[in-house]
Amino acid sequence: MPRAIEQIRRMRGGAQSQLMRCEDEGYYVVKFQNNPQGARILVNELLGTRLAARLGLPTPAAAVVEVQASLIEHTEDLVMQLGRHSVRCRAGQQFGSRYPGSPAQTVAYDFLPDEQLREVVNLADFCGVLVFDKWTCNTNGRQAIFFRVRGEPRYQAQMIDHGFCFNAGEWNFPDAPLRGLYARHRVYESVRGMESFEPWLARLEGNMTESMLEQAASEIPPEWYDFHLDALEQLLEQLLRRRKRVRELILSACNSSAQPFPNWTLTMPEQHTTLRYRVLRYTPNLVRDEWVNIGVLLEEVPAPPGPGNPARPRRALRVIEEPSEIARVRRLHPGADEELLRALPAEFDARLGAPDDEVAVYLEKLGQTLSNVLQFSPQRALLAGDFDAEMDRLFRDHVAPPAWARGGIVENTRAWIRARLNDVFRRHRILRHLERSVRVEEFTHPGDPLRLDYACRYNGTRGYLHAVALGRDPAQAKVLAYTAERIRLRTAHAEFTAMTEVAPSPDNPRHQFVARLFEDQGIAIVPLSRIEKFAEELRPRLH
């Protein structure tokens, strides 16, 4: 818990917060328990910031800040103005939101001109924070600050001020179409439909569990909610129930007279295709009747012959391959046949590429004969508008290890990069033109488990895109460099692009090692801050 050691200045706003320097040399915007808006505002701030961060949103680091009575007593400005009189700020545990850097070196703005606003690095996060604000019923307009990281020409946004989530101190949810929207609707110009909100909706609906909410709430000092634990538990229960309502609330905002999403047209309902899926289970011990989900088979239901209907419905089977996925099976079943598990993807890929009649016979045979170790679950149907997005969701929900167990920081960073790429590529209508999870063993050596994230063809060139956690593990970069070299020995025209979380910093030796390695191998680097422009330039080459 950081301890405040100096008051810097009073900040604007109804909570009368203070900018303070703390022992950890960080600067925090501190809200006090006896602020005019009530102590529950502190609960909302800490809980809201934690939950927004779990959704992958850019929020300041939050902390419980200790402010001692002696500091308050000898600092004239540490008072609350209540009408015509004032009272001293209350000593003890307060809420602190960390300022982005040192106020003497980093300037944070709450307004940018239109030209600079459009160039904000993470403008798409305004879609994500709307998901959050609709879920938590933020009854205040969305607040954000903009600042530049040293050496970067463009601003990035950080989402602040969650005090009026859960309707401030009321802790109820009076939903309304325009609540939670950012005042300047230009930030929503990239919205084309509900898919623009999907990465955050998927995390909310699939990953925001009861235990996650309880963990976030456990950090809140009880005096902030006056020791009324029942009220806090009721708030968490309502949040759990509201997760599935957010899509409806976003549509309500879209249909409002304000029209916040100018490029989203609702002239007709979204086209849905009937899909059917089965989960592939690994059952090594028949006596115990225990299994682990290791894959998903997804198929389009064949449509009657006619114009516009595909001659061959799509069919795909995704099976575990990542080390964290294999390791999870081994933890649950130490005697699991790892060699068999690693061979399954290649086997299924080959089988599903056969003519339709052969595939149908093969799948029927699987359902009848995989009764010893591999089994299919009963078939289920669903309606969906995007086959690839639905496969991602099904695999995440039924098969993938929990987020906290997916191979540590490196694999989580790569997953986060891929999620952002999928969102951008989907919005630019190029995702369907990309191959995904592309095997490289034909170019390197049989059994190579690496799969490149995306591949495409344009003008006789084979292009490969792969997410790399630039700041985490240089070994990733070495693997990609080796793979690029091997592929170029077999392919006359091949281009490689590494998609990274940030641009290489000239002051970071690890970044510079990777940058030089990629330069030597002719691998371009595109950070997420430039992915929108990259997708925009790639699109005409794929058509």
C-alpha positions in Angstrom: 0.0 0.0 0.0 1.7 3.3 -1.1 1.8 6.0 1.5 1.3 9.6 0.5 4.2 11.9 1.4 3.3 15.2 -0.3 0.2 17.0 -1.6 0.9 18.6 -5.1 -2.4 20.3 -6.0 -6.2 20.1 -5.9 -7.8 18.5 -9.0 -11.1 19.4 -10.7 -14.3 17.4 -10.1 -17.1 16.9 -7.7 -15.1 14.4 -5.5 -12.5 17.1 -4.8 -9.6 14.8 -5.4 -5.9 15.6 -4.8 -2.8 14.9 -6.8 -0.3 13.5 -4.3 3.3 12.1 -4.4 3.8 8.7 -2.7 6.6 6.8 -1.2 7.0 4.6 -4.3 7.8 7.8 -6.2 4.5 7.6 -8.1 2.0 10.3 -8.4 -1.6 9.5 -7.6 -4.9 11.3 -8.0 -6.4 10.5 -4.5 -10.1 10.5 -3.6 -10.9 10.7 0.1 -13.4 8.8 2.1 -15.3 12.0 3.2 -15.6 13.4 -0.3 -18.9 15.1 -1.1 -20.1 12.3 -3.3 -19.8 9.7 -0.5 -17.4 6.8 0.4 -19.0 4.4 -2.0 -17.4 6.4 -4.8 -14.1 4.9 -3.7 -15.5 1.4 -3.9 -16.7 2.1 -7.4 -13.3 3.5 -8.4 -11.3 0.6 -7.2 -13.7 -2.2 -8.3 -14.4 -0.4 -11.6 -10.7 0.0 -12.4 -9.9 -3.6 -11.6 -12.8 -4.9 -13.8 -11.9 -2.6 -16.7 -8.4 -3.8 -16.6 -9.6 -7.5 -16.7 -11.4 -6.6 -19.9 -8.1 -5.5 -21.4 -8.9 -1.8 -21.2 -6.2 0.9 -20.7 -6.8 2.2 -17.2 -4.4 3.8 -14.7 -2.9 1.6 -12.0 -5.1 1.8 -8.9 -4.1 1.4 -5.3 -5.3 2.0 -1.7 -3.3 5.0 -0.6 -2.5 5.6 3.1 -2.7 9.3 4.0 -1.6 10.1 7.5 -3.2 12.6 9.8 0.1 14.6 10.3 0.3 15.3 6.5 -3.4 16.5 6.5 -3.0 18.6 9.6 0.0 20.6 8.2 -1.3 21.0 4.5 -3.8 23.8 4.1 -5.2 22.5 0.8 -6.2 19.1 2.2 -9.7 20.1 3.0 -13.2 19.4 1.6 -15.2 22.4 0.6 -18.8 21.9 1.7 -20.8 24.9 0.7 -19.6 27.9 2.8 -17.5 25.9 5.2 -14.7 23.3 4.9 -13.6 20.2 6.8 -10.3 18.4 6.9 -9.8 15.4 4.6 -10.1 12.2 6.6 -6.9 10.4 7.3 -6.6 6.7 6.6 -7.0 4.5 3.5 -8.1 6.4 0.3 -8.4 5.5 -3.3 -5.5 6.4 -5.6 -5.3 6.4 -9.4 -1.8 6.6 -10.7 -0.8 9.5 -12.9 0.9 8.5 -16.2 4.4 9.4 -15.3 5.7 12.5 -13.6 3.5 15.6 -13.9 6.6 17.6 -14.5 7.4 15.6 -17.7 4.1 14.0 -18.9 1.2 16.3 -19.9 -2.2 14.7 -19.8 -5.1 16.3 -21.7 -8.8 15.6 -21.4 -9.4 17.1 -24.9 -7.8 16.7 -28.3 -8.6 18.4 -31.6 -10.4 16.2 -34.1 -7.3 15.6 -36.3 -5.3 14.4 -33.3 -8.2 12.5 -31.8 -8.5 10.4 -35.0 -4.9 9.5 -34.7 -5.0 8.2 -31.1 -3.1 4.9 -31.0 -5.8 2.9 -29.2 -9.0 4.7 -30.4 -10.7 1.3 -30.7 -10.6 1.0 -26.9 -13.5 3.5 -26.8 -15.6 0.6 -28.1 -14.3 -1.6 -25.3 -14.9 0.9 -22.6 -18.5 1.4 -23.8 -19.0 -2.4 -23.2 -17.7 -1.8 -19.7 -19.8 1.3 -19.1 -23.0 -0.4 -20.3 -22.3 -3.4 -18.1 -21.6 -1.2 -15.0 -24.3 1.4 -15.8 -21.9 4.4 -15.7 -24.3 7.2 -15.2 -21.7 9.8 -16.0 -20.3 10.5 -19.5 -17.2 8.5 -20.3 -14.0 10.3 -19.1 -10.6 9.8 -20.7 -7.2 11.4 -20.7 -4.7 11.5 -23.5 -0.9 11.6 -23.2 2.2 10.7 -25.3 4.8 8.1 -24.3 8.3 9.5 -24.7 9.5 9.1 -28.3 6.0 8.4 -29.7 4.4 11.1 -31.9 0.8 9.9 -31.4 -1.3 10.1 -28.2 -2.8 7.2 -26.4 -6.0 7.2 -24.4 -6.4 6.1 -20.8 -9.9 5.5 -19.3 -10.4 7.2 -16.0 -13.0 8.1 -13.4 -15.3 5.2 -12.6 -16.9 6.8 -9.6 -20.4 6.9 -11.1 -20.4 3.2 -12.2 -23.3 1.3 -10.5 -25.1 4.7 -10.4 -22.7 6.3 -8.0 -23.7 5.7 -4.4 -27.0 4.1 -5.2 -25.7 0.8 -6.4 -28.5 0.1 -8.9 -28.7 0.1 -12.7 -31.1 2.6 -14.2 -30.1 1.9 -17.8 -30.6 4.6 -20.5 -29.5 4.6 -24.2 -27.0 7.4 -24.0 -25.4 6.6 -20.7 -21.8 5.7 -20.8 -21.1 7.2 -24.2 -18.1 9.4 -24.8 -19.3 12.9 -25.7 -17.4 13.1 -29.0 -18.8 10.5 -31.2 -15.9 10.7 -33.6 -14.2 8.0 -31.5 -16.9 5.5 -32.8 -16.4 6.2 -36.5 -14.8 2.8 -37.0 -17.9 0.9 -35.7 -19.6 -1.1 -38.4 -21.6 -3.4 -36.3 -21.6 -5.5 -33.2 -18.4 -7.2 -34.3 -16.6 -3.9 -33.4 -17.4 -4.7 -29.7 -16.8 -8.4 -29.9 -13.3 -8.7 -28.3 -14.6 -7.1 -25.1 -18.0 -8.7 -25.2 -16.3 -12.1 -25.5 -14.1 -11.4 -22.4 -17.1 -10.1 -20.5 -19.4 -13.0 -21.3 -16.8 -15.8 -21.1 -14.1 -14.7 -18.7 -15.7 -12.4 -16.1 -16.6 -15.1 -13.6 -18.0 -15.0 -10.0 -14.5 -15.8 -8.6 -13.0 -13.0 -10.6 -15.5 -10.5 -9.2 -15.0 -11.7 -5.7 -11.2 -11.4 -6.0 -11.5 -7.8 -7.2 -13.9 -7.0 -4.4 -11.7 -8.5 -1.7 -9.2 -5.7 -2.1 -11.7 -3.0 -1.0 -11.3 -1.7 2.5 -14.6 -2.5 4.4 -14.9 1.0 5.8 -15.5 2.3 2.3 -18.8 0.4 2.1 -19.5 1.0 5.8 -18.9 -2.7 6.5 -22.2 -3.6 4.7 -20.9 -6.7 3.1 -24.4 -7.8 2.0 -24.8 -4.7 -0.1 -21.5 -5.3 -1.8 -22.4 -9.0 -2.5 -25.7 -7.9 -4.0 -23.9 -5.5 -6.3 -21.6 -8.4 -7.5 -24.6 -10.6 -8.1 -26.3 -8.0 -10.2 -23.1 -7.6 -12.3 -23.0 -11.3 -13.0 -26.6 -11.3 -14.2 -26.0 -8.3 -16.4 -23.2 -9.7 -18.5 -25.6 -11.0 -21.2 -27.5 -7.7 -21.4 -24.7 -5.6 -22.8 -25.4 -6.4 -26.5 -29.0 -5.3 -26.0 -27.9 -2.0 -24.3 -25.4 -1.3 -27.2 -28.2 -1.8 -29.7 -30.4 0.6 -27.7 -27.7 3.3 -28.0 -27.3 2.6 -31.7 -31.1 3.1 -32.2 -31.2 6.3 -30.2 -31.8 9.7 -31.8 -28.2 10.7 -31.0 -26.9 8.1 -33.6 -23.5 7.7 -31.9 -22.3 5.1 -34.5 -22.6 7.0 -37.8 -21.2 4.1 -39.9 -23.3 1.3 -38.4 -26.5 0.8 -40.4 -29.3 -1.3 -39.1 -31.3 -1.6 -42.3 -31.7 -5.3 -42.0 -31.0 -7.9 -39.3 -27.6 -9.5 -39.3 -27.4 -12.6 -41.5 -27.0 -15.7 -39.4 -26.0 -19.1 -40.6 -27.0 -22.3 -38.9 -24.0 -24.1 -37.6 -23.5 -27.3 -35.7 -20.7 -28.3 -33.4 -19.3 -31.2 -31.4 -16.6 -31.1 -28.8 -13.8 -33.6 -29.0 -13.0 -35.3 -25.7 -9.9 -37.2 -24.5 -10.9 -40.1 -22.2 -7.8 -42.1 -21.1 -9.5 -43.8 -18.2 -12.8 -45.4 -19.0 -13.3 -46.7 -15.5 -13.5 -43.2 -14.0 -15.5 -41.9 -17.0 -13.4 -38.7 -16.9 -12.5 -36.6 -19.9 -10.8 -33.4 -21.0 -12.1 -31.3 -23.9 -9.3 -31.1 -26.6 -11.0 -29.8 -29.7 -14.1 -28.5 -31.5 -15.6 -29.6 -34.8 -17.7 -26.9 -36.4 -19.7 -27.3 -39.6 -22.2 -25.2 -41.6 -25.5 -26.9 -42.0 -25.8 -27.6 -45.8 -28.3 -25.2 -47.4 -30.6 -26.3 -50.2 -29.1 -26.0 -53.7 -29.7 -22.5 -55.1 -28.2 -19.2 -56.1 -26.0 -17.7 -53.3 -25.7 -20.9 -51.4 -22.1 -22.3 -51.2 -21.5 -25.5 -53.1 -19.5 -26.9 -50.2 -20.4 -25.9 -46.6 -17.5 -24.9 -44.4 -16.1 -27.4 -42.0 -13.2 -27.1 -39.5 -11.8 -29.0 -36.5 -9.5 -27.2 -34.1 -7.5 -29.3 -31.8 -5.1 -28.3 -28.9 -1.5 -27.6 -30.0 -0.1 -24.9 -27.8 2.3 -26.1 -25.0 0.0 -24.7 -22.3 -2.9 -26.7 -23.8 -1.0 -30.0 -23.9 0.4 -29.3 -20.4 -3.2 -28.9 -19.1 -4.1 -32.4 -20.3 -0.9 -33.8 -18.8 -1.8 -32.2 -15.4 -5.2 -33.7 -15.4 -4.0 -37.1 -16.9 -0.3 -37.6 -16.2 -0.3 -40.7 -18.4 -1.8 -38.9 -21.5 -0.2 -39.9 -24.8 1.4 -36.6 -25.8 2.6 -38.0 -29.1 -0.9 -39.0 -30.1 -2.3 -35.5 -29.1 0.4 -33.7 -31.2 -0.4 -35.9 -34.2 -4.1 -35.2 -34.2 -4.1 -31.8 -35.9 -2.3 -33.1 -39.0 -4.5 -36.2 -39.2 -7.7 -34.2 -39.0 -6.5 -31.5 -41.5 -5.7 -34.2 -44.1 -9.0 -36.1 -43.5 -11.2 -33.0 -43.6 -9.7 -31.9 -46.9 -11.1 -34.9 -48.7 -14.3 -34.8 -50.9 -17.5 -34.2 -49.1 -18.8 -37.8 -49.3 -15.5 -39.2 -47.9 -15.6 -36.6 -45.1 -19.1 -37.5 -44.2 -18.3 -41.2 -44.0 -15.1 -40.4 -42.0 -17.0 -38.3 -39.4 -19.7 -40.9 -39.0 -17.1 -43.5 -38.4 -15.4 -41.3 -35.8 -18.6 -40.9 -33.9 -19.0 -44.7 -33.8 -15.4 -45.8 -33.2 -13.7 -43.2 -31.1 -15.3 -44.8 -28.0 -12.1 -45.8 -26.2 -9.9 -42.7 -25.9 -11.4 -40.0 -28.1 -15.1 -39.2 -28.1 -17.3 -36.6 -29.6 -19.9 -34.9 -27.5 -23.6 -34.8 -28.6 -24.1 -32.5 -31.6 -25.5 -29.0 -30.9 -26.7 -26.3 -33.2 -26.3 -22.5 -33.0 -26.9 -19.4 -35.1 -24.0 -17.2 -35.9 -22.9 -14.5 -38.4 -19.2 -15.2 -38.5 -17.8 -18.8 -38.8 -14.3 -17.9 -37.7 -15.4 -15.8 -34.8 -17.7 -18.6 -33.6 -14.9 -21.1 -33.8 -12.7 -18.9 -31.7 -15.5 -18.5 -29.1 -16.3 -22.2 -29.0 -12.6 -23.2 -28.6 -12.1 -20.5 -25.9 -15.2 -21.5 -24.0 -14.9 -25.3 -24.2 -11.3 -26.1 -24.7 -8.7 -23.4 -24.0 -7.1 -23.3 -20.6 -8.3 -20.4 -18.3 -6.6 -17.1 -19.1 -4.5 -17.3 -15.9 -3.1 -20.6 -17.0 -2.2 -20.0 -20.7 1.5 -20.3 -20.6 2.5 -17.2 -18.7 3.1 -13.6 -19.7 4.5 -14.3 -23.2 1.6 -16.5 -24.4 -0.9 -14.1 -22.8 0.7 -11.2 -24.7 0.6 -13.0 -28.0 -3.1 -13.9 -27.3 -3.8 -10.3 -26.6 -2.1 -9.2 -29.9 -4.0 -11.8 -31.9 -7.3 -10.7 -30.3 -6.6 -7.1 -31.4 -5.6 -8.3 -34.9 -8.7 -10.3 -35.3 -10.8 -7.3 -34.4 -9.1 -5.0 -36.8 -9.0 -7.5 -39.7 -12.6 -8.3 -39.2 -13.6 -4.6 -39.3 -11.6 -4.1 -42.4 -13.3 -7.1 -44.0 -10.0 -9.0 -44.7 -10.1 -11.7 -42.0 -12.0 -14.1 -44.3 -9.2 -13.7 -46.9 -6.5 -14.9 -44.5 -5.5 -18.4 -43.7 -5.1 -18.9 -39.9 -2.8 -21.1 -37.8 -0.6 -22.1 -40.8 1.6 -25.1 -40.4 5.3 -24.7 -41.3 6.6 -28.3 -41.0 6.7 -28.7 -44.7 9.3 -26.0 -44.9 11.3 -26.8 -41.7 11.2 -30.4 -40.4 8.4 -32.9 -39.9 6.8 -32.5 -36.5 7.6 -28.8 -36.1 4.7 -27.7 -33.9 4.9 -24.0 -34.9 2.0 -22.4 -36.6 2.2 -19.0 -38.1 -0.9 -16.9 -37.1 -1.9 -15.7 -40.6 -1.0 -16.2 -44.3 -2.4 -14.7 -47.5 -1.6 -14.5 -51.2 -1.4 -11.4 -53.4 0.2 -10.7 -56.8 2.1 -14.0 -56.8 3.5 -13.4 -53.3 2.9 -15.5 -50.2 2.6 -13.2 -47.1 2.9 -14.4 -43.5 1.9 -12.5 -40.3 2.8 -13.6 -36.8 2.3 -12.0 -33.4 5.5 -11.6 -31.4 5.7 -10.4 -27.8 8.6 -7.9 -28.5 9.4 -7.1 -24.9 9.1 -10.6 -23.4 11.0 -13.4 -25.0 13.7 -13.0 -27.8 13.4 -16.7 -28.4 10.2 -16.1 -30.2 11.9 -13.8 -32.6 14.7 -16.4 -33.2 12.1 -19.0 -34.1 10.3 -16.7 -36.6 13.6 -15.6 -38.2 14.7 -19.3 -38.6 11.3 -20.2 -40.0 11.3 -17.3 -42.5 14.7 -18.4 -43.7 13.5 -22.0 -44.3 10.4 -20.9 -46.1 12.3 -18.6 -48.4 14.5 -21.5 -49.5 11.3 -23.3 -50.8 9.2 -20.3 -51.9 10.4 -17.7 -54.4 8.3 -14.8 -53.2 7.5 -14.7 -49.5 7.0 -11.7 -47.2 7.0 -11.8 -43.4 5.5 -9.3 -40.9 5.9 -9.5 -37.2 2.9 -7.9 -35.3 4.2 -6.5 -32.0 2.6 -4.9 -29.0 4.7 -1.8 -29.2 7.3 -0.3 -31.6 10.9 -1.2 -30.9 12.4 1.3 -28.4 15.9 2.7 -29.2 16.6 2.7 -25.5 15.7 -1.0 -25.0 18.6 -3.5 -25.8 16.2 -6.4 -26.1 14.0 -4.5 -28.6 17.0 -3.5 -30.6 18.3 -7.1 -30.7 15.0 -8.3 -32.1 14.8 -5.3 -34.6 18.2 -6.1 -36.0 17.5 -9.8 -36.2 14.3 -9.1 -38.2 16.0 -6.6 -40.4 18.7 -9.2 -41.3 15.9 -11.6 -42.2 13.8 -9.1 -44.1 10.9 -9.3 -41.6 8.9 -6.1 -41.3 7.7 -5.0 -37.8 4.2 -3.5 -37.4 3.2 -2.4 -33.9 -0.4 -2.4 -32.9 -0.4 1.4 -33.0 -0.1 1.1 -36.8 -2.3 -1.9 -37.4 -5.3 0.1 -38.7 -3.2 1.6 -41.4 -1.6 -1.8 -42.2 -5.0 -3.4 -42.6 -6.2 -0.5 -44.8 -3.3 -0.9 -47.1 -3.5 -4.8 -47.2 -7.2 -4.9 -48.1 -7.0 -3.8 -51.8 -4.1 -6.3 -52.3 -6.3 -9.2 -51.3 -9.2 -8.4 -53.6 
